Amino acid sequence: MPVHIFGASGSGTTTLAAALAERVGHAHLDTDDFFWLPTTPKFQTVRPLEERVALLRSALDQPGGWVLSGSLCGWGDVFIPRFELVVFIYLPPDVRMARLAGREVVRYGADAIAPGGAHHAQYETFMTWAAAYDTGNVSRTLALHEQWLATLPCPILRLTTAAPIADHLDQVLARLAR
């Protein structure tokens, strides 16, 4: 059951996809692992388009099923026919931004993202970008996601609450059982 789960950064797509993959015994794939070249710190250099598509194609072709998290609007449209269900997660900006701030502290440390810290500039740039999801003109927006959703031929499940992951997982599993 190929499932693609996406939404704004901080909406819980990776967490839900990992939980679903574990529950059904499939691989969890994240678009960030294909979109970005491995760097330290992470998320600095975009992988060339042909390379990321080839890598993702190879991963999706592995036996055993998969759950894919993250946005691939535009660059990964070639994979749309493989989706049996797309789950779109939308959370209010204040919830997402609070989650992201906490995640960045865990990822880099409070001192590193504080003013004067080694990752402060990167943190500020990322948080500004993430905050613009609902209304901004950035690479990944709610408007872009809605436009992309409108083109999909498969069923779509929308999750719009900050419910516990177990509740979202139950909703996805119920939808898949239909």
N, C-alpha and C positions, 0 to 999 in steps of 0.2 A: 504494500500500500504506500506508494510514493506520496509524501506529504511535504508541502512547502509552508513554512511558518515565517511571517515577516511583519514588520511594523517599525515604528520609530525606535531609535536607539534608546534603551532604557525601558522599553515596553514589556520585556520578558520573553522575547522570541527564542533566544538561545536556551534559557532555562526550561521553557515549555518543550522545545524540540528535544533537548537532552532527556527530559523525563519521559516523553513519548517514545523516543527511540529505545530507552532502557526497558520500558514496559512491554513493548512489542518485540524486542530482540533485534532491532535493526540498527544500522550505523547512523550516527548523528554527524552530519556534515554542516559546516558553517561557511557561508559565503565569504566571510572575512579571510578565511584560510586560503581562499583562491584569489580574491581580489587584491590582497596586499602581499608584497614580498616580505619575507621574514627579516625584520630589522630590530635593533635595540636603540631606542624604545620602539614599540610596535606602531603600526599604522602610519608609516612615514612615506613609503614608496609604493605606488600602484604597480601591480604586475601587468605586463602587456596583455592586451585583450585576447589575442589568439592563444597565448600561453594559459591564461586563466580558464578560458573556455575548454581547452584541451584537457587541463587538469581536472576540471569539474566533470567533464564528460567521462573521463576514465574512472573517477570515483563513483559516479552514478551507475556505471556499467558493471560494477562489482556485484557478485551474487549476494543475496541475502536481504535486500530491501534497504531503504534509507528514509531519513527525515532530514530535510534541509532547512536550516534557519538563516535569516538575514535577507537583505534586499538584493535582488539581481535584476531589477527593472532596467530594461534597455540592454545591458551587456549580456544577460543570460536568457533573453527571450526565446532562443532556440530550444530551451529546455521546457517551455510551457506545455507541450503535448505530453510530457511525462508525468505531470501532476494529476493525481486522482482527487486531491483535496488541497485547497489553499486556505490557510488560517491567517487572518489579518487581525493583529492586536492593536487596539488604539486605547491609550490612556491619556487623561488630562495632563497638560504640560507640567503642572506643579508636582504631580506624582512622579512622572518620568524624570524630571530634573533632580528631584531629591534622590531617586534611585541612582542616577548617574553620578551625582556628587559623592555618594557613599561608595559606589563601585570604584571611582577614581582614587579615593583615599586608600581602599584596600589594594588596588593595583600598584600605586606609586608611593603611598605613604603621605600622611598629612603634611609633613615638613616639605616634601618634594613638590607639592602642588600649591603650597602657600606662597604669598608674595616673596620673591627672592629665592624660591626653591628651584631646583634643577629642572622641574617639569612644569613650572608655573605658566609659562607662555603657551606651551602645548595644551595645558589644561584649560586656560582661558579661551583659546581658539576653539577647542573641541566643544566646550560648554556653550559658547556663542552659536556655533554651528547647530548643535542639538536643540537649542532653544528656538531656533528659527524654523523648526519642522512644521509647525501649524500655520505659520503666516509668512515665512520668509521665502527668499529666492536663493535657495541652496541646492546642492546636488541631490538631496533626498528630502522630499516634502510630502505632506499629507495630500496635496493636490496631485502630485505625480503618482503617488500610491493609488489614489482613487481612480485616476485615469487608467492605470495599468490593470487594476482589478476589473474595470469595465470591459477589458478585452479578453478576459480569461474564459475558456470554454468549460472549465471544470466547476464543481461545486465550491462555494466559498463560505467559510464560517467566520463570522465577526465576533471577536471577544472585546468587550468595551468596559470591563470592570477590573478593578485591582483585586480581584478575588484571589484566594490562595491558589498556588500552582496545582494542587490536587483537584480543585474545582474546575479549573480550565482543562486539565487533563481529562477529567470525566466528560466534559462537554465534547472534546475532540473524539474521544473513544466512542461516545454515543453516536456522534455524526458518522464515524467510520463504520459503525455497526449497521447502519441503515442499508 
